[in-house]
Structures are given as structure tokens and as C-alpha cells.
């Protein structure tokens, strides 16, 4: 099933009709009604439909904007569809949409034949699907592949544009790749939408009487997809948590330039398990565990080998602190990097040099890597498609979360690159920079701030911190208040919510596969089987209340004083129990291990 445009490019059906019948769903192209497929409501079987051959009238008809894919659980198949979208700009001339809402269609009737445990498990899986429906930061196009940056797009074979979008896409950045198998098997190419999770921001401004566009695209890798505390570091294959490719695309007078940066967690095996403390301890997994028994390279070596193959010369910029747990992790990272002579490692203690004072102190970092940045360059192509310059490498930036400090640093490097591009294209003189033009500079900062917020929301659950450093170059009082509120929100979400979010990501990305023959992943034993957080909270609040009440009465007789001592002791005991078993009181993922 193909949908080739007159220009030879592949285009997806961009508006669909969902027809609901008692025994099946039919999804039909609005523009080409003869193009349709059905999904059995009882068994989830997908079949192509020819014409409008179904004799019955549908019980309900609604408009949808894409089919994200299918997933099989214990009771059968669920189909994920896009129910609303928003056009957010264009990439290389093609419209880009953001997913605003999604919904799962249930296509099964096996639940009635399931055991009691299977019914409980399916109920939890459905809870995870509900979490998937509200996944933030999903973008797509019906006409172009959003997973590839401009340089890769220009360097690929000419005939690629006529291939289905899912075949063109880089699988690292296809958020729904695991959900597409059945649609691919049924050859429903014109219905298959590759979604990218990350950020898409765009702004237009005038410079020297010409219109210019800046677009910021961040593509989140799915290989180690997860939440802030449950996906840290690297796995044995060298895939790192929160790995993101960020492309700053600039368009001016027919020229297009692209500047790539990458970020990712420190590529060692390490963890930071939530335990109710504000800042859980970091733990580096033993050296022996970082090497496969078959003597393959360590995770850090695999990681940088992959980056070199994909991006060219890589410079690793480490922004972590040089004391405490962060310092130990940074030292271990630096030690491993000494063994990789082809990768330059630069350590820059962001908090020490910048702190809450001045964004401009990042110039100290830039002074160390400016030769590398200029040598790597950027990608530049003219209006006729002639390649004038290629980017020969990438700066890889990390902090602990690869969010806040990383956002600030990447925006600084992107500003330096944009100045260079504008000077080369003649839009700025050799002594001018965008910070001298209020409109341009404000729009540049805005796209980077909004990008940082969106990426942070996907990984940590809150907006980014240190937004003031990007916007004003220093920390403001109102910014401190907002950062404090976001930090508290992160604490709550990481401790009491992210276990479920992590399970939802592992399920949808295929890192966990549902199998009826496997034991239930939710059957817990002993202390863990209790819903003990509400119980512990009630005991603490009740104990503190009764202690306070009996203390107020203690002056009247000795019995009240003894009661207050008893309740105070019980409350202290509960608090000690909670502190000692902090990890058990937190929301924990159940489907997959940390690696």
C-alpha cells in the first residue's frame, strides 16, 4: 500500500476516518477512501480492506490523525491512535505536527478466559497504557523523515525519498518502533507514522532586511529509554540514558546550515536508587560487571566507538562536580577516558565556575574547546543543494541528569556556532554577534529554554532548572523560587510516581515483552506486598497528632505524660523504620532491571 506524491516523495495519509462496527474497527483514508484496513475487535487481526465493501453501517464514525501501532498484552491486542494534533512549524519545508492526545482501542475478548492473577496483571498493564496515552513531546510529519538531521538527509541516496517513511527513519529515534511490527507485516506503509520524542521549536526573525528561520530539533534515543532515577548511566551495550541528538537548523536566503550536539548520561554502569532522601547516593557498579564475560569492550568504549562511527570526532565535556558522589563518578569517568586516545575528554566543574553567578563564565570552557568546535564546524548547503561544508564531529555534553547544566552549556555553544554561520553568510560582520540584536537574541533564547523544558519534562517530570542562565545570563530571585518548586516536584515524582512511568516506557519500547507463559511480574512477597506508604504516612501523622495532644494534657496528670512518651516513641519507631527501608516506600518499576 503506497502513497507516492507526483514529485516522487512518499507521503502518509494525513487524515483518517475511524469506523466502529460490532465486530471490527475500520480505519480509512479520508482523501483516498479505497485505502483502508480493519482490526478485529475480538482477536486484533489486521486485514487490508478493498474499497467500501463492508455492508453494515458503522455504529460510530470519528476523525483520527494516525495509527501509532499495536501492542499485545495478556488478553489480546490494543491499537494506539492519534486523536488530536497541532501543527507546530515546518522542517525543510514540510509541516511538523505535535501529538496532543492518543487513545488505545481494545481489540480482545480473552480476558473472560483469564485467571484471577492474569486479570490483575492485565489491569496493571492497562494502567501503564493510560500512562502511555499521555506521553509528552511526540512529533511527526506525514511527508518527511524527522529522525534524520540535515547532513544525513543530504548524504543519503536520491531514491530514498520514495521509500516508506518507516524505512527511511533512524530506528534509534523512532519512539514507536516496537509498535509497528504488525502494521509493517501487513504492508500498511502509507499508514505507518514514525514518531520522534524530544522537542521541536522554531522561530522566525528579520536580519539585514531578510527573513531567517531557526529550528531546534531534539531527538531522544529509545535504546535506554526511561525516567531520571530509574535509568542512569549505560547498559552493557554502551547505550546511555537520556541520550539526545539536538540539531539547530538555520535557514537564510536559500542557504541551510545545521549544527549538531549530543548529550547522554555518563557511560559507566552506575545507579542512584530513590530512597526518600533528597539526593540519593550514587553507586558505581563493580568493574568486573562492566566487562562482558566474552571479553568484549567495556560500555564506555562501545559507547564512544558508536559515536565516532556516527558523528565523527567526538569531544566529551563533563560538567559534573568534582567533590562528593559526583566527584567520584567524574573521576571514574575520567579514568576510563584516558584509555580512549581518539576521544578528547574535558572536565569542567559547572557549579564551581558558574554557580548562580554568571552565564558568561562558560567562556572559560569555550576557551578550552574552541579549536575543536571550529574544526568540527557545521553543515552548510546552498539553495541548489550543493554541500559547501560538513560537520566533522560533535561535542558530547553531560552533567548528572544531562538536563539543566547541559541545556545551559549547549545553548552557549549553539550561540557561538550561529554567530559563525551568520558571519559566513554575510548577515553579520566579523565583529557582530546575535546578542547585539534584541529580537534575534530573545527568540534564540526562547527556543532553547522551551526545548530544555520539554526534554526535562520527559526525563524528570518537571520543567528545567537554571532557565534564568539561558535567558538573563544569571540567576534571579524569581528563578530561584521556580527552581525550588521544580526541585520539590522532581523529588515527589521520582520517589512516588516514576516506577509506574518507567514500567510504561519499558512496556511500550519493547524492553519488556508480555508472555502468558511467564510468571506474573507483579506478584510480590513479604513486606513489599503491602501498600505500606499510605499506612506509614497515616501512622506518622497519627502518631505526631496524638503525641502533640497528649503533651498538651501532660500537665494535668502523669498518665497523660506516659501516653505522650509512648506515642512519641511509637512515632520515632515508625520514622526509623521508614528511614531504614526508604527504598521500599518508593514507587519502583517491576518489569525490567536497571541494566
QUISUL-V958071 format. One record per helix or strand of 3 or more residues. SS is the DSSP state (helix for helix, strand for strand). FROM is the first residue (numbers start at 1). TO is the last residue. If there is no record, write none. Layout:
# QUISUL-V958071
ss->SS from->FROM to->TO
ss->SS from->FROM to->TO
This chain:
# QUISUL-V958071
ss->strand from->16 to->20
ss->strand from->24 to->29
ss->strand from->35 to->40
ss->strand from->46 to->50
ss->strand from->60 to->64
ss->strand from->66 to->72
ss->strand from->77 to->91
ss->strand from->94 to->107
ss->helix from->110 to->113
ss->helix from->116 to->133
ss->strand from->138 to->140
ss->helix from->150 to->155
ss->helix from->158 to->162
ss->helix from->165 to->168
ss->helix from->171 to->173
ss->helix from->177 to->179
ss->helix from->181 to->185
ss->helix from->189 to->191
ss->strand from->196 to->207
ss->strand from->210 to->220
ss->strand from->244 to->252
ss->strand from->255 to->263
ss->helix from->287 to->290
ss->helix from->299 to->311
ss->strand from->313 to->318
ss->helix from->324 to->337
ss->strand from->344 to->347
ss->helix from->350 to->353
ss->helix from->359 to->376
ss->strand from->379 to->381
ss->strand from->387 to->389
ss->strand from->393 to->398
ss->helix from->404 to->424
ss->helix from->434 to->436
ss->helix from->438 to->459
ss->helix from->467 to->471
ss->helix from->477 to->496
ss->helix from->498 to->509
ss->helix from->526 to->529
ss->helix from->532 to->553
ss->helix from->558 to->580
ss->helix from->582 to->585
